């Protein structure tokens, strides 16, 4: 039996430009991180596969 060769595609990852946040917005996001943490971790795990 022969295995089919996988097609490998090159992917270029581009990050969006950094947002300019006010001090208040930064604090707000830091406090709300616990609510978003699980989604954030799940996204990272999906990216590793």
N, CA, C and O atoms as a Tripos MOL2 file, in Angstrom:
@<TRIPOS>MOLECULE
protein
  196   195    49     0     0
PROTEIN
NO_CHARGES

@<TRIPOS>ATOM
      1 N           0.8300   -1.1880    0.0000 N.3       1 UNK1
      2 CA          0.0000    0.0000    0.0000 C.3       1 UNK1
      3 C           0.8750    1.2510    0.0000 C.2       1 UNK1
      4 O           1.8730    1.3270    0.7170 O.2       1 UNK1
      5 N           0.4950    2.2050   -0.7940 N.am      2 UNK2
      6 CA          1.2260    3.4700   -0.8190 C.3       2 UNK2
      7 C           0.3500    4.5620   -0.2180 C.2       2 UNK2
      8 O          -0.8680    4.5780   -0.3910 O.2       2 UNK2
      9 N           1.0020    5.4630    0.4850 N.am      3 UNK3
     10 CA          0.2870    6.5800    1.0870 C.3       3 UNK3
     11 C           0.3340    7.7680    0.1370 C.2       3 UNK3
     12 O           1.3190    7.9800   -0.5690 O.2       3 UNK3
     13 N          -0.7370    8.5300    0.1340 N.am      4 UNK4
     14 CA         -0.7770    9.7370   -0.6830 C.3       4 UNK4
     15 C           0.0540   10.8220   -0.0060 C.2       4 UNK4
     16 O           0.0040   10.9880    1.2130 O.2       4 UNK4
     17 N           0.8050   11.5460   -0.7970 N.am      5 UNK5
     18 CA          1.6210   12.6340   -0.2590 C.3       5 UNK5
     19 C           0.7190   13.8280    0.0550 C.2       5 UNK5
     20 O          -0.1890   14.1510   -0.7110 O.2       5 UNK5
     21 N           0.9750   14.4680    1.1740 N.am      6 UNK6
     22 CA          0.2010   15.6480    1.5410 C.3       6 UNK6
     23 C           0.7130   16.8570    0.7730 C.2       6 UNK6
     24 O           1.9110   17.0030    0.5300 O.2       6 UNK6
     25 N          -0.2100   17.7060    0.4050 N.am      7 UNK7
     26 CA          0.1600   18.9460   -0.2610 C.3       7 UNK7
     27 C           0.4770   19.9720    0.8200 C.2       7 UNK7
     28 O          -0.3410   20.2340    1.7010 O.2       7 UNK7
     29 N           1.6650   20.5460    0.7430 N.am      8 UNK8
     30 CA          2.0990   21.5170    1.7410 C.3       8 UNK8
     31 C           1.9900   22.9040    1.1300 C.2       8 UNK8
     32 O           2.5310   23.1770    0.0580 O.2       8 UNK8
     33 N           1.2710   23.7770    1.8410 N.am      9 UNK9
     34 CA          1.1160   25.1530    1.3750 C.3       9 UNK9
     35 C           1.8430   26.0850    2.3290 C.2       9 UNK9
     36 O           1.8190   25.8880    3.5440 O.2       9 UNK9
     37 N           2.4790   27.0880    1.7780 N.am     10 UNK10
     38 CA          3.1540   28.0670    2.6100 C.3      10 UNK10
     39 C           2.1400   29.1190    3.0450 C.2      10 UNK10
     40 O           1.4060   29.6680    2.2230 O.2      10 UNK10
     41 N           2.1100   29.3910    4.3340 N.am     11 UNK11
     42 CA          1.1680   30.3580    4.8760 C.3      11 UNK11
     43 C           1.9530   31.5160    5.4740 C.2      11 UNK11
     44 O           2.8560   31.3180    6.2870 O.2      11 UNK11
     45 N           1.6020   32.7070    5.0670 N.am     12 UNK12
     46 CA          2.2390   33.8930    5.6150 C.3      12 UNK12
     47 C           1.2910   34.5230    6.6270 C.2      12 UNK12
     48 O           0.1660   34.8950    6.2910 O.2      12 UNK12
     49 N           1.7520   34.6390    7.8560 N.am     13 UNK13
     50 CA          0.9250   35.1930    8.9230 C.3      13 UNK13
     51 C           1.2210   36.6780    9.0520 C.2      13 UNK13
     52 O           2.3640   37.0870    9.2520 O.2      13 UNK13
     53 N           0.1720   37.4710    8.9340 N.am     14 UNK14
     54 CA          0.3230   38.9110    9.0660 C.3      14 UNK14
     55 C          -0.5020   39.3860   10.2460 C.2      14 UNK14
     56 O          -1.6910   39.0810   10.3480 O.2      14 UNK14
     57 N           0.1270   40.1260   11.1250 N.am     15 UNK15
     58 CA         -0.5820   40.6650   12.2790 C.3      15 UNK15
     59 C          -1.2230   41.9950   11.9020 C.2      15 UNK15
     60 O          -0.6470   42.7730   11.1410 O.2      15 UNK15
     61 N          -2.4110   42.2540   12.4310 N.am     16 UNK16
     62 CA         -3.0240   43.5640   12.1750 C.3      16 UNK16
     63 C          -2.2410   44.6580   12.8940 C.2      16 UNK16
     64 O          -1.4910   44.3920   13.8330 O.2      16 UNK16
     65 N          -2.4270   45.8790   12.4390 N.am     17 UNK17
     66 CA         -1.7340   46.9920   13.0870 C.3      17 UNK17
     67 C          -2.2020   47.1130   14.5270 C.2      17 UNK17
     68 O          -3.3530   46.8200   14.8510 O.2      17 UNK17
     69 N          -1.3090   47.5380   15.3650 N.am     18 UNK18
     70 CA         -1.6020   47.6580   16.7930 C.3      18 UNK18
     71 C          -2.5710   48.8120   17.0390 C.2      18 UNK18
     72 O          -2.4120   49.9090   16.5040 O.2      18 UNK18
     73 N          -3.5750   48.5320   17.8610 N.am     19 UNK19
     74 CA         -4.5590   49.5570   18.1810 C.3      19 UNK19
     75 C          -4.0040   50.5020   19.2390 C.2      19 UNK19
     76 O          -3.2490   50.0900   20.1200 O.2      19 UNK19
     77 N          -4.3810   51.7560   19.1440 N.am     20 UNK20
     78 CA         -4.0050   52.7400   20.1520 C.3      20 UNK20
     79 C          -5.0990   52.7350   21.2190 C.2      20 UNK20
     80 O          -6.2350   53.1260   20.9520 O.2      20 UNK20
     81 N          -4.7550   52.2940   22.4150 N.am     21 UNK21
     82 CA         -5.7290   52.2100   23.4980 C.3      21 UNK21
     83 C          -5.4710   53.2800   24.5420 C.2      21 UNK21
     84 O          -4.3290   53.6380   24.8320 O.2      21 UNK21
     85 N          -6.5600   53.7770   25.0940 N.am     22 UNK22
     86 CA         -6.4200   54.7230   26.1990 C.3      22 UNK22
     87 C          -6.1080   53.9300   27.4600 C.2      22 UNK22
     88 O          -6.2590   52.7090   27.4850 O.2      22 UNK22
     89 N          -5.6770   54.6170   28.4910 N.am     23 UNK23
     90 CA         -5.3670   53.9580   29.7550 C.3      23 UNK23
     91 C          -6.6130   53.2810   30.3180 C.2      23 UNK23
     92 O          -6.5390   52.1720   30.8480 O.2      23 UNK23
     93 N          -7.7580   53.9550   30.2000 N.am     24 UNK24
     94 CA         -9.0080   53.3890   30.7160 C.3      24 UNK24
     95 C          -9.3770   52.1050   29.9750 C.2      24 UNK24
     96 O          -9.8100   51.1300   30.5890 O.2      24 UNK24
     97 N          -9.2040   52.1090   28.6630 N.am     25 UNK25
     98 CA         -9.5240   50.9280   27.8630 C.3      25 UNK25
     99 C          -8.5860   49.7730   28.2120 C.2      25 UNK25
    100 O          -9.0240   48.6240   28.2700 O.2      25 UNK25
    101 N          -7.3310   50.0520   28.4410 N.am     26 UNK26
    102 CA         -6.3720   49.0110   28.8380 C.3      26 UNK26
    103 C          -6.7590   48.3730   30.1660 C.2      26 UNK26
    104 O          -6.7190   47.1510   30.3100 O.2      26 UNK26
    105 N          -7.1280   49.1900   31.1170 N.am     27 UNK27
    106 CA         -7.5440   48.6750   32.4260 C.3      27 UNK27
    107 C          -8.8100   47.8430   32.2950 C.2      27 UNK27
    108 O          -8.9290   46.7810   32.9070 O.2      27 UNK27
    109 N          -9.7460   48.3210   31.5020 N.am     28 UNK28
    110 CA        -11.0050   47.6020   31.2880 C.3      28 UNK28
    111 C         -10.7400   46.2250   30.6810 C.2      28 UNK28
    112 O         -11.3130   45.2310   31.1280 O.2      28 UNK28
    113 N          -9.8830   46.1630   29.6740 N.am     29 UNK29
    114 CA         -9.5630   44.8840   29.0280 C.3      29 UNK29
    115 C          -8.8460   43.9350   29.9850 C.2      29 UNK29
    116 O          -9.0800   42.7270   29.9580 O.2      29 UNK29
    117 N          -7.9790   44.4810   30.8240 N.am     30 UNK30
    118 CA         -7.2690   43.6570   31.7960 C.3      30 UNK30
    119 C          -8.2450   43.0310   32.7850 C.2      30 UNK30
    120 O          -8.1220   41.8540   33.1220 O.2      30 UNK30
    121 N          -9.2050   43.8080   33.2440 N.am     31 UNK31
    122 CA        -10.1900   43.3040   34.1980 C.3      31 UNK31
    123 C         -11.1150   42.2690   33.5650 C.2      31 UNK31
    124 O         -11.5540   41.3400   34.2420 O.2      31 UNK31
    125 N         -11.4160   42.4180   32.2730 N.am     32 UNK32
    126 CA        -12.3310   41.5080   31.5880 C.3      32 UNK32
    127 C         -11.6230   40.2730   31.0220 C.2      32 UNK32
    128 O         -12.2700   39.4190   30.4160 O.2      32 UNK32
    129 N         -10.3230   40.1710   31.2080 N.am     33 UNK33
    130 CA         -9.5820   39.0550   30.6120 C.3      33 UNK33
    131 C         -10.0550   37.7050   31.1290 C.2      33 UNK33
    132 O         -10.0910   36.7350   30.3710 O.2      33 UNK33
    133 N         -10.4190   37.6230   32.4050 N.am     34 UNK34
    134 CA        -10.8950   36.3530   32.9550 C.3      34 UNK34
    135 C         -12.0930   35.8270   32.1760 C.2      34 UNK34
    136 O         -12.2370   34.6160   32.0090 O.2      34 UNK34
    137 N         -12.9450   36.7120   31.7030 N.am     35 UNK35
    138 CA        -14.1170   36.3030   30.9260 C.3      35 UNK35
    139 C         -13.7100   35.7560   29.5570 C.2      35 UNK35
    140 O         -14.3620   34.8560   29.0270 O.2      35 UNK35
    141 N         -12.6310   36.2990   28.9850 N.am     36 UNK36
    142 CA        -12.2050   35.9140   27.6440 C.3      36 UNK36
    143 C         -11.1270   34.8470   27.6250 C.2      36 UNK36
    144 O         -10.7740   34.3400   26.5600 O.2      36 UNK36
    145 N         -10.5970   34.4990   28.7980 N.am     37 UNK37
    146 CA         -9.4250   33.6230   28.8830 C.3      37 UNK37
    147 C          -9.6430   32.2650   28.2170 C.2      37 UNK37
    148 O          -8.7820   31.8140   27.4620 O.2      37 UNK37
    149 N         -10.7530   31.6150   28.4740 N.am     38 UNK38
    150 CA        -11.0010   30.2910   27.9070 C.3      38 UNK38
    151 C         -11.0460   30.3270   26.3860 C.2      38 UNK38
    152 O         -10.5090   29.4350   25.7290 O.2      38 UNK38
    153 N         -11.6720   31.3330   25.8300 N.am     39 UNK39
    154 CA        -11.7390   31.4700   24.3690 C.3      39 UNK39
    155 C         -10.3390   31.7240   23.8020 C.2      39 UNK39
    156 O          -9.9820   31.1970   22.7480 O.2      39 UNK39
    157 N          -9.5680   32.5200   24.5010 N.am     40 UNK40
    158 CA         -8.2130   32.8540   24.0920 C.3      40 UNK40
    159 C          -7.3400   31.5930   24.0590 C.2      40 UNK40
    160 O          -6.6090   31.3660   23.0950 O.2      40 UNK40
    161 N          -7.4200   30.7840   25.1080 N.am     41 UNK41
    162 CA         -6.6350   29.5520   25.1900 C.3      41 UNK41
    163 C          -7.0740   28.5650   24.1140 C.2      41 UNK41
    164 O          -6.2310   27.9100   23.5010 O.2      41 UNK41
    165 N          -8.3810   28.4470   23.8740 N.am     42 UNK42
    166 CA         -8.8910   27.5360   22.8490 C.3      42 UNK42
    167 C          -8.3900   27.9400   21.4690 C.2      42 UNK42
    168 O          -8.0720   27.0760   20.6520 O.2      42 UNK42
    169 N          -8.3160   29.2220   21.2000 N.am     43 UNK43
    170 CA         -7.8170   29.7120   19.9130 C.3      43 UNK43
    171 C          -6.3530   29.3370   19.7250 C.2      43 UNK43
    172 O          -5.9520   28.9250   18.6360 O.2      43 UNK43
    173 N          -5.5610   29.4760   20.7660 N.am     44 UNK44
    174 CA         -4.1420   29.1270   20.6850 C.3      44 UNK44
    175 C          -3.9810   27.6230   20.4400 C.2      44 UNK44
    176 O          -3.1560   27.2100   19.6250 O.2      44 UNK44
    177 N          -4.7610   26.8170   21.1400 N.am     45 UNK45
    178 CA         -4.6660   25.3600   20.9640 C.3      45 UNK45
    179 C          -5.0450   24.9500   19.5500 C.2      45 UNK45
    180 O          -4.4200   24.0530   18.9850 O.2      45 UNK45
    181 N          -6.0580   25.5870   18.9640 N.am     46 UNK46
    182 CA         -6.4610   25.2760   17.5940 C.3      46 UNK46
    183 C          -5.3450   25.6430   16.6240 C.2      46 UNK46
    184 O          -5.1350   24.9470   15.6310 O.2      46 UNK46
    185 N          -4.6390   26.7120   16.8980 N.am     47 UNK47
    186 CA         -3.5710   27.1620   16.0210 C.3      47 UNK47
    187 C          -2.3730   26.2280   16.0130 C.2      47 UNK47
    188 O          -1.6340   26.1940   15.0290 O.2      47 UNK47
    189 N          -2.1620   25.4760   17.0700 N.am     48 UNK48
    190 CA         -1.0180   24.5730   17.1480 C.3      48 UNK48
    191 C          -1.2400   23.3090   16.3280 C.2      48 UNK48
    192 O          -0.2740   22.6470   15.9500 O.2      48 UNK48
    193 N          -2.4760   22.9670   16.0500 N.am     49 UNK49
    194 CA         -2.7690   21.7400   15.2980 C.3      49 UNK49
    195 C          -2.5320   21.9150   13.8380 C.2      49 UNK49
    196 O          -2.7310   20.9790   13.0640 O.2      49 UNK49
@<TRIPOS>BOND
     1     1     2 1
     2     2     3 1
     3     3     4 2
     4     3     5 am
     5     5     6 1
     6     6     7 1
     7     7     8 2
     8     7     9 am
     9     9    10 1
    10    10    11 1
    11    11    12 2
    12    11    13 am
    13    13    14 1
    14    14    15 1
    15    15    16 2
    16    15    17 am
    17    17    18 1
    18    18    19 1
    19    19    20 2
    20    19    21 am
    21    21    22 1
    22    22    23 1
    23    23    24 2
    24    23    25 am
    25    25    26 1
    26    26    27 1
    27    27    28 2
    28    27    29 am
    29    29    30 1
    30    30    31 1
    31    31    32 2
    32    31    33 am
    33    33    34 1
    34    34    35 1
    35    35    36 2
    36    35    37 am
    37    37    38 1
    38    38    39 1
    39    39    40 2
    40    39    41 am
    41    41    42 1
    42    42    43 1
    43    43    44 2
    44    43    45 am
    45    45    46 1
    46    46    47 1
    47    47    48 2
    48    47    49 am
    49    49    50 1
    50    50    51 1
    51    51    52 2
    52    51    53 am
    53    53    54 1
    54    54    55 1
    55    55    56 2
    56    55    57 am
    57    57    58 1
    58    58    59 1
    59    59    60 2
    60    59    61 am
    61    61    62 1
    62    62    63 1
    63    63    64 2
    64    63    65 am
    65    65    66 1
    66    66    67 1
    67    67    68 2
    68    67    69 am
    69    69    70 1
    70    70    71 1
    71    71    72 2
    72    71    73 am
    73    73    74 1
    74    74    75 1
    75    75    76 2
    76    75    77 am
    77    77    78 1
    78    78    79 1
    79    79    80 2
    80    79    81 am
    81    81    82 1
    82    82    83 1
    83    83    84 2
    84    83    85 am
    85    85    86 1
    86    86    87 1
    87    87    88 2
    88    87    89 am
    89    89    90 1
    90    90    91 1
    91    91    92 2
    92    91    93 am
    93    93    94 1
    94    94    95 1
    95    95    96 2
    96    95    97 am
    97    97    98 1
    98    98    99 1
    99    99   100 2
   100    99   101 am
   101   101   102 1
   102   102   103 1
   103   103   104 2
   104   103   105 am
   105   105   106 1
   106   106   107 1
   107   107   108 2
   108   107   109 am
   109   109   110 1
   110   110   111 1
   111   111   112 2
   112   111   113 am
   113   113   114 1
   114   114   115 1
   115   115   116 2
   116   115   117 am
   117   117   118 1
   118   118   119 1
   119   119   120 2
   120   119   121 am
   121   121   122 1
   122   122   123 1
   123   123   124 2
   124   123   125 am
   125   125   126 1
   126   126   127 1
   127   127   128 2
   128   127   129 am
   129   129   130 1
   130   130   131 1
   131   131   132 2
   132   131   133 am
   133   133   134 1
   134   134   135 1
   135   135   136 2
   136   135   137 am
   137   137   138 1
   138   138   139 1
   139   139   140 2
   140   139   141 am
   141   141   142 1
   142   142   143 1
   143   143   144 2
   144   143   145 am
   145   145   146 1
   146   146   147 1
   147   147   148 2
   148   147   149 am
   149   149   150 1
   150   150   151 1
   151   151   152 2
   152   151   153 am
   153   153   154 1
   154   154   155 1
   155   155   156 2
   156   155   157 am
   157   157   158 1
   158   158   159 1
   159   159   160 2
   160   159   161 am
   161   161   162 1
   162   162   163 1
   163   163   164 2
   164   163   165 am
   165   165   166 1
   166   166   167 1
   167   167   168 2
   168   167   169 am
   169   169   170 1
   170   170   171 1
   171   171   172 2
   172   171   173 am
   173   173   174 1
   174   174   175 1
   175   175   176 2
   176   175   177 am
   177   177   178 1
   178   178   179 1
   179   179   180 2
   180   179   181 am
   181   181   182 1
   182   182   183 1
   183   183   184 2
   184   183   185 am
   185   185   186 1
   186   186   187 1
   187   187   188 2
   188   187   189 am
   189   189   190 1
   190   190   191 1
   191   191   192 2
   192   191   193 am
   193   193   194 1
   194   194   195 1
   195   195   196 2
@<TRIPOS>SUBSTRUCTURE
     1 UNK1         2 RESIDUE 1 A UNK
     2 UNK2         6 RESIDUE 1 A UNK
     3 UNK3        10 RESIDUE 1 A UNK
     4 UNK4        14 RESIDUE 1 A UNK
     5 UNK5        18 RESIDUE 1 A UNK
     6 UNK6        22 RESIDUE 1 A UNK
     7 UNK7        26 RESIDUE 1 A UNK
     8 UNK8        30 RESIDUE 1 A UNK
     9 UNK9        34 RESIDUE 1 A UNK
    10 UNK10       38 RESIDUE 1 A UNK
    11 UNK11       42 RESIDUE 1 A UNK
    12 UNK12       46 RESIDUE 1 A UNK
    13 UNK13       50 RESIDUE 1 A UNK
    14 UNK14       54 RESIDUE 1 A UNK
    15 UNK15       58 RESIDUE 1 A UNK
    16 UNK16       62 RESIDUE 1 A UNK
    17 UNK17       66 RESIDUE 1 A UNK
    18 UNK18       70 RESIDUE 1 A UNK
    19 UNK19       74 RESIDUE 1 A UNK
    20 UNK20       78 RESIDUE 1 A UNK
    21 UNK21       82 RESIDUE 1 A UNK
    22 UNK22       86 RESIDUE 1 A UNK
    23 UNK23       90 RESIDUE 1 A UNK
    24 UNK24       94 RESIDUE 1 A UNK
    25 UNK25       98 RESIDUE 1 A UNK
    26 UNK26      102 RESIDUE 1 A UNK
    27 UNK27      106 RESIDUE 1 A UNK
    28 UNK28      110 RESIDUE 1 A UNK
    29 UNK29      114 RESIDUE 1 A UNK
    30 UNK30      118 RESIDUE 1 A UNK
    31 UNK31      122 RESIDUE 1 A UNK
    32 UNK32      126 RESIDUE 1 A UNK
    33 UNK33      130 RESIDUE 1 A UNK
    34 UNK34      134 RESIDUE 1 A UNK
    35 UNK35      138 RESIDUE 1 A UNK
    36 UNK36      142 RESIDUE 1 A UNK
    37 UNK37      146 RESIDUE 1 A UNK
    38 UNK38      150 RESIDUE 1 A UNK
    39 UNK39      154 RESIDUE 1 A UNK
    40 UNK40      158 RESIDUE 1 A UNK
    41 UNK41      162 RESIDUE 1 A UNK
    42 UNK42      166 RESIDUE 1 A UNK
    43 UNK43      170 RESIDUE 1 A UNK
    44 UNK44      174 RESIDUE 1 A UNK
    45 UNK45      178 RESIDUE 1 A UNK
    46 UNK46      182 RESIDUE 1 A UNK
    47 UNK47      186 RESIDUE 1 A UNK
    48 UNK48      190 RESIDUE 1 A UNK
    49 UNK49      194 RESIDUE 1 A UNK
